[in-house]
Structures are given as structure tokens and as C-alpha cells.
Amino acid sequence: MTNNCFPDTVPNRYRELMRVSRLWRDLMSRKWFGFAHNDEQKPDKGDLAWFCPACPQPGINLPPDWQARYERQLDTDSMHNHAGRLKLSWLVSQRYVVDGNFTAQHMVMRKPQLDISLSDGLGYMVKDQEYQTHLSSAVESKERSSCSNHHAVNAANISRSNLRATGVGATACARHGCFVPHSIVDFQKGERHMNIDYSICNALNYHSAGIDSSLIIYDVGCQWSINFLQRVAQSKGLSVPENMHIVPAVGKFHLSAHKLACFARYSLNFIQGAGHVDGEILETLWAPFNKISPTARSMSQAHRQEVLDDHMRDSNWKKIVGIMKTLLKKYKRALKDVDDTKSPFDELTLSLDPEKISIWKIDEKKAMEQRGEYLDIYQLQMNKAPTMAEIRLKLTESENTDTSKPGTVSWLITGINLEDLQDGLRADIRQLPTDATPGQKVSIEEKRQRLTARIAKFHETADAMTAGMDLGTATVHSDDPRFCYAGHDENGWGEVSDEEISEYIDEEILAEEMGIWMPSSVPYQDALALGLGPLQAEELELRKGQANDCLEKLRMALGHKAIIYRQYFRSANSTWAGTRSKQEAQRCQLKIDKCVRSYQRARSAMEGLGMDKATLGSLYQPISPTELSIDKEVTEENRFGQGSDRLAWFWRGNNASQGQDDAWIDESPTDLVYRVNWLKAKARWNR
């Protein structure tokens, strides 16, 4: 077998070894599942695969009379084609989580005609010929996500010529993390609907005879579910069980990257029977999966399929062996959580008006059965807060030349924009390295000169707007150091002193430190005596728009940051990719800090303009750095205690309080707060 002197003369038996390993793997799997000694009985799709022992499977782990035992009557006005008929309890509902993995790639084979499969479609991966037939007839969806800029939708059409498969898509049970047999598919480009639909349909049809409801948790479930049944009807290769009611949801981590309307409609917190799951369990399964993916990347298609099947078979076997300890641990934790959530719910119920609670119960029942927009009862009912552009248009249209000077709105907008320019200049200075070049310093100085001229012109207009009265002290804004991320801590960069930049400047006050006089610079009571009330009223409305814009941009930036951490940071497979990800995260953090600083200026101005404390404390609360952090969610997405997690106030909506008179609040402020808190307390107890 070996020859130390002439190793080249020894035949290379690697090919034979690989063949023997494949044969041994196939024979062992057939023996384990009862097909080794019976030539007449052939394994069918998914027959050489373990599945979850705890998930409901008719004919396997449910009693013969399970349908009669778990039936319940629905109201006659129930939707989704269930009106007036018996529907099974959520106890026998399927719960699946779907996700893609772009590490499990497969290279194009040089001679695919020589490939021989031993167990095509018998394990976890789907039968290749049927899958290819489906793909050839499926209509490719070109839609872009209307909700979030999630990688799964916006990168759906990215392909690479050297790869036969750019990754895999999988479906697993949401509670216990077992891969569903015959549901793992290859991606040809990105994470397209035609691929995910095939995986989900095979999972829905696996040992599901008689089951009529399924929870599908998917990163972009809000977008995927819109035309799912239509795509199934148009494809010969797709099917779902008869009368199957599908409830789409989004995992708790990915929900942070979605628009505000998705929080109630696709949150696992408000789905009956969802239980205490996070919807991200596949992320934990990808970690060991990715260790074998590079090895399988250059194998033949059949060999790769067998290796991946064997890995998933082993993963599910470990779940089966440890299921008793896992369920016992979860059961004990559930008993404790029931006590912890029921007492606060009962106390809140006793303190509220029984008539209102009766109405809320009816709304809750309708929301659980009909879902969609009915789930909006779990968040504050308000129209979208008006933007600054909308408020500016309204104020401009209502300007009356008989009672006020024309152009005041435009002048106030200019002042707010100058504050933003000052903030941007201060941020640019913080970004300068300690060894800034003369060109960089000159650029900063030119910005200062232009800004100084614009501020001077603004104050000249202010004299005309106020009839030349003594304007008093202008407002000088200072940046909150908690939101002044420099972004160059590891590069030896630091803030350059003003003396280094302005070596030959005669001005005593730098442009970024100049005070800008606005109506809010005058105390509220003094402004009334000076006749500045109308100007202050206009500025107050514009400041509301400024704050609303900042909060919307902040939510978008935080969602983008969450995507960067999950899709790029944690999946970066090279130093180059890691560096790019870090730079992108730094740019995103700068945007977040800028939004917060602008919001703080708007809130400070509103406080000086006499806005009542109740409104400030409800609609425009202070923002702390802890409310902007996503690190814990990224690194510990499967940690315990998520049931007590609270979203930051600007995600949940703005809790109105007594005395709030903003037109974009639709419900009585007190009832609004009590309704949302009571419904969420009940949802926590139900889970």
C-alpha cells in the first residue's frame, strides 16, 4: 500500500475510498430505516430521514381519534374559508421556520453526465429532476421588497457563473429545530420565491394529512406571503394540503428591519399557539452546517447531496436523543412564566372598566382569527406623523399677509437647515485624522467661510421679520457627546483642534459655534409680550415635523444596521469582506448619531417654545444610547427571557397621555394606552 522510496508508484485509491464511503453511508441509512433486507419495499421521498418526535404527525405520534379530540367550533363570521365549520385546535398546528444559507455553495461539475446518485430525494434534499422541472416552469418574480431592504429579496437575482448552487434553502420545525425531510433546496441565484415556495410546499405536505393550519416564520414573510397561494395555483410542481390555513410571521431579530406596520401583523407575540419561540432557530443550525459546506463545495452533485443529508440526519438524531430533557426544561420554564405573567394581567384587568374589556376581547378574537389589519389593535392607532415638508406646505398656504409677514416659514426652515449645516461641519471636524493634510484643513475652512456668510444673511432677514427689535441672545447648540461617534478609534485618528485648522483666522467665533437666533431663543412668556407668538407657533409646528422626520430616519437606519450585522458581519468569510462590513457599519452609525442629534435639537426647541410636558413625555421622549443598541440581539438571538423584552418607545409608537391634542392620534389617549397594555399583557400570558 505504501512505498517510502518511490511513493509515485503507489496507486491512488482516493476515488475508490470515496465510492466505498458513499456505499457504506447509503447501506447504513437503509438499514436504520428498515429498507436494507427488503428488496420489494423501496424508500420514497424523505423515507431515509429522521424528523421531530414532538411535532404533530398523523399516523405517527397522534392518537387514532385525534381529529375529534382537537376539534373546535369557529364563529360563523370567521374568514379564510373556515366560516361555520369545525377547525382543529392550534395544538395540532404545524410550525415551521424557513431560511437560506449562502455558505453551502456548489461548484459547476465538469462532467455532470458521469454523476450517479444513490439516494436522490430520499433524505432531506429534494429530488433533483422534479425540482428542476418546477424551476423550468415557474415564473420568476421580479418584485422588490416594499417593506425592508432585506438581503433575501433585494439580492434575489444575483448569480455566479462558476457555481451550480449559490446556497441552500431549508425548512425546520420552529419549536425544536429539526430539518423537515425532502424540503431542502438549492439556490441557482439568490433567495428567490420559486425556491422557497418549493421547500415550504414539500414541508407542508410531509405527514400532514388532516392538519389544517400552519405557521410559517420567514425573514421576509410579509413580502413572501402576499402572492404565495397564487404562485402555488399557477405551478404544477407546487401544492398545499386542502383547507390549509397559512399564518405568515417574521422572526424576532429580523422584524427589527421591517417597517412599523409589520410589528403587530407579523410578530410572533400575537399569534395564537406560536408559543415562546424566536423564529430564528435555523441560525443555530447553520453554524455546524457551515463547517462541512466548504468540503462539499467541490464534490459531485450526488455526493454533496448525500453528505448534506447525512449531516442533517445526524443533527435531527441528536434532537431526538435530547428531546425529553429539552421538553422538561421548557415545561418548567413555561409554568414559571405563566405565574409571572398571569398576576400582572389579572391586576390590570381588575383596575379597568369591564365594558371596555368586553370590547377589547371581541377585537382580540377577531384579530386572532382574521389577522391582517385587525392586528393593528396591538399598537397605537395613529396616522403617520406629519413630515416637515407637509407642515411647511400647510403653514405656507395659510400665511395671511394682513396678520403676519410673508416668507416667515421659508425663513424658519432656513434657520433649521443652518443648524443642520453646523452639525454636519462639527461632524466633519471630528472625522479629521490627527495628521490631516493641508487640503483637508482648507476644505473645512472653506465650509466655515460659506456657513458664516449664510448665518450673517439669515440674521439680517431676522431683523426684518421682527421689525428690528432687540433679539437678545441667539441659541448655541452643543452636541451630546454620547452621540458623537468619530468612527476612527482604531486608525489612530482623533479630533483636530480648531487652532490647527484655523491658524490664520481672525474671527473670534467659529462658524460651527455661532449662535443662530430663532423664535425659540426667546423664553415663551417673553415672546408673548414682544409679539413673537405667531412666529413661535409656526416654529413649533416645524419642529414637530423635524422630530417626526428624524424618528422615521432613525428607524430606517437602525433597521439597516441590524441587517449589516446579521447578513454581512457574521457571514463575512474574508478579511476584505469583514473590513467592508465594518466600514458600512461605521457609516450607518454616523447616520444614526446624526438623526439623534437633530432630534435632540428639535426637542429642545419644542421645550423652549412652551410645548406641554405631557406631549413631550409621550410623543417626543428623550433617546438614550441603550435604546439604539442591537448588539445583544445579534449575539444572543436565542437567549432566554425574550418574553420580557421591550422595544424602544420610538419602535412601539408614541404613548399618548391625557391632554394630547395632536390630530394624528385617532383614539382617546387614556383608552389608547390602557387598550394596548391590556392586549399585550394578555398576549404575554397566552404565550
PyMOL commands that set and color helices and strands:
alter all, ss='L'
color gray80, all
select helices_A, chain A and resi 7-9+14-32+66-69+90-92+112-114+128-137+151-154+193-204+221-224+228-234+254-257+262-265+268-270+281-296+301-321+323-350+354-370+372-378+388-397+408-431+438-465+481-483+489-491+498-501+511-513+519-521+524-530+533-569+575-608+613-618+625-628+631-635+642-644+649-652+669-686
alter helices_A, ss='H'
color red, helices_A
select strands_A, chain A and resi 71-73+86-88+94-101+106-107+163-165+167-173+185-187+213-218+245-249
alter strands_A, ss='S'
color yellow, strands_A
deselect
rebuild
show_as cartoon
